Amino acid sequence: MELRVRNYRTIPMQLEVELELPVGWKASPETLRLTVPPNQDGAGSFTLSIPENWDRAKPRVAVAADVVADGEYLGEIAEGVVDLQFGA
């Protein structure tokens, strides 16, 4: 899963991001740390592990990003949807 961010500030921005995932899911890294230069875009990646016994009736799952920018907690300010495709 890729996280994308835009820094509108005139100085570099230090980010720490953790994903709020369904019970049993894991993200690696647990905390993504990245520096985004001023007035530029940045990106970082998470690898998600989903339990083998995940309910196939739930192929679409919301995920939130819990964000700290320059030491200030901003909360769950970003979200995305994960669409799961199950093999045969």
N, C-alpha and C positions, 0 to 999 in steps of 0.2 A: 504494500500500500504506500503510495507516495503522498507526502504532505507538501503543499505549496503555500508560500507566504510572500507578501509584498511589504517591504519596509518603506513607508512614506516619510520616515524621519530623515533628518539631515546628518545623522550619526549612525554608526553601525548598531544593530540590535542583536542582543544575545537572547536566544529563545531556549526554553526547556519545555518539551511537550510530552504528555503522557496520554495514551488513548483510554477512553472509558469503553470497555468491551463487555459483551455478554459473559455471564458466568461460564467458566471453563476455557474461555479463549485466552491466548497468550500473545503478547507482542514482544518482538525483539528488534531493537533494544527496548527495555521497559521505559526508559526516558531518552528521547531524542534531543540532542543538544546541537544547535547550529548558530552560526553568526551570519547575519544577512547585512550586506553592505548598504550604505545609505541610498535611498531612491532606486533600489534594485529588487529583483525577485530572488528567492532562495527556495531550496527544496531539500527534503530528506526522506528516507525510506524506512518503513517498518516491515518486518516479515510477520505475518499472522499465522498462528497455529490454531486450528479449529478442531474440537474433539471429534473423533471418529463417529460417535453416537449422536451427532448433532441432528436435531429434528428436521427432516427433509421437507416438512410442511412449512418451514420458515426459511425460504431461500433468499429473502431480502432482510437485511439487518442494519439498523442505524448505529453509527459509531460516532462518538464525540471526541474532540481534542481538548484536553485540559492544558491551558497555556500559561506560562510564566514568561514575561518579557522584561529583561533588564532587572530581574529580581522582584518585579511587581506581578502579583497573581491577577490574571485577567479572567479566569474562569473558563468554562466550556464555551469558547467563542466560535468554534468551528465544528462542523459536522459533515458527515458523508454517509453514503449508503453503500453497503457491500452486497453485491449480487452473487450468490453462490450457484455454481453449476456442479451437479453431482454426476460422477461417472457411472457407467453401467454396472 
